[in-house]
Amino acid sequence: MRRDELLREVEQFLYREVRLLDERRFHEWLQLLTEDIRYWMAGRTNRYPKTSKAISILDPGRYVEDDLTKEDELAILDEDKATLDARVARLGTGMAWAEDPPSRTRHLISNIEVEPGNTASELTAYSNFIVYRSRAELEEDFYVGTRRDVLRRVAGAWKLARRKIILDQNVLSAKNVSIFF
């Protein structure tokens, strides 16, 4: 497959995925995920680089260049197929207070890039996103960031095997993080 055809195929997969989320077709969305999915959202902190003159720390070991939590540290989201299935099932119970009334979302994704993956059946897709969420009369939230997805070809179709979500903001003003990215 030519590189431009592959990019177009991946774009269509990602566009369909966010359409399912925006239309609240969560059970269909779950079908796009592999059984071993890891759905992970990093936390962020403000960090001063070692070269900063704005702050002086007596212990140089306290300087940390990277502002993202590491994959083995506490994250905003760290889910697998079972927890994602449970979240979707809970939405249908009437007991998901963070989603009663349900959120309305609009996912915009752009800057999609594709690179080869670790195996012949996988690829890595990078994209930027804006997610607008409104709920009830007055709640509105914007989430802006980037995603790194690992897509795996399973039975001739792409499925999402890994998603790393990195928000640009390090303080969330939203009351909860109950939507999918």
N, C-alpha and C positions, 0 to 999 in steps of 0.2 A: 504494500500500500504506500502510495506517495505521502510525503510529509504533510502537504496541504490537505489531502483527503483525511488523514489521521486527525489533524487539528480540527477540521470541520466536524468529524464524528464525535470527538471529545466535547467540542462546544455544544453540539446538539444534546449530548448526554447531560451536561451540566445545566443547560437551559431547561430541559425537561424536568430535571430534578428540582430546580427552584420553582417551576410552575406547579409541580405537585405539592410542594410545601405551601406556596401562596394560596392554593385552592383547598388546603387542609385535607389533602388526600394522603394522609400519613401512612395508612396500611400499604398503599401502592408504593410510597417512598421507601418503606422498609424493604420492599422486594428488590430495590436497587443496591442493597448493602450485602456484603459477604458475611458469612457466619462468624468470621474471625475479625470483624471490624474493630478498629480503635478510633473513637471519635473524641478528640482531645482539644481543649481550649486552654492555652497558656495564660497565666497571669502576667501582669507587667508591673514594673516599679520604675521610679525615676532614679537614674544612676548618674553619678558624676564620673567622668573619665579620669584616669590617673593624671592627665595633663591639665585638668581643670584648675584654675586659679580662684574659682568662686568659693571653694570650700577646702578646708585643710583637715585631714584626718591623721591623727598621730600614728595610728597603726596602718601602714600601707597594705596589709593583708585584707583590710575591710573594703578596699576598692574592688568593685566588680564591674567589668565593662558591659557584660550582657544584661539587658533589662528584662529578659524573659525567664520564667520559671523553666527549670529543666524537666525533661519528660518523666523523671522519677520523683519529682516534687509535687506538692499540692497544686492542683490546677482548678480553674473555674469549672470546667467540665472534663471528666475522664470516664468515658462510657464504652460499653461493649454492646453486642447485639441484644443480650438479655435485658440490660437496663434501658436501651432504646425501645425495645418491644414493650417493656413495662410502662414506660412513659406514655407511649401511644395508647396502650390499653387503658391507662388511667384517665386519659382525656375523654373516653366514652362512658365513664362511670358517674359523672356529675359531681365527683369529689375532688376534681383538680381545681382548687380555688384560684390559683394563679392564672387560670385560663377560663374563668367563668365570670363575665362573658368572655368568649374566645378572642384572642388577638387577631388582628388583621395585619398581614405582613406583605411586604413587597421586597423581593430580593433582586438586586441589580448586581450582575457580575461582569467583569471586564478584564482586560489585559491577560487573557488566557494564553499560557505557554505550555508546551508539552515537551517532555524529555524522556528518554528511555528509562525504564525501571530496572530493578535488580534482577528480574527474570524476564524471559521472552514474553510471558503472558501479562506483564505489568508495565505501567508507565506512570510517570509523575506529572501531574497537571498543577500548575500554579495559576491563581486567579486573585483578583482584588474584588472586594464586595462592599456594598452598602445595603444594610437591611433596615427598612423602616418598619416600625411596629406601632400600631395604634390599638388601644383597648378602652372600652367604656367610652365616656364622653371626653375625658381630659388627658388620658395617658398617651404620651407619644415618646418614642425612643428611637434613636439612630445608633446603629452599630456600624462601624467602619473598620475595615481591616483587610487581611490577606488570608488565603487558604493554600495549604499544600496538600493535595490529594494524591493518593495512590489508587489508581484504577486497575482492576484485574479483569482480563477477559475470561468469562466463565460461560461455557456452553454457547459461545459465539456472541455473547453480549457483554458490555462493560458493566462492572459492579464496583461500588466504592468499598475499598478495603481499609483505607486509612484516611483520616482527615485531621489535619492540624490547623487550628483556627487561631489567628493572632489578631487581636483587636488593637487598634491604634491608641485608644484611650486606656489609661491605667486605673481610672476610677469610674465605675459604672454608676450612672444616676438612675438606672432602671430599678424598679422595685424587686424584680426577679429576672432570672434568665430561664424562661420557660419555653422559649421558641427554639427551633432548629436552624442551624446556619448552613 
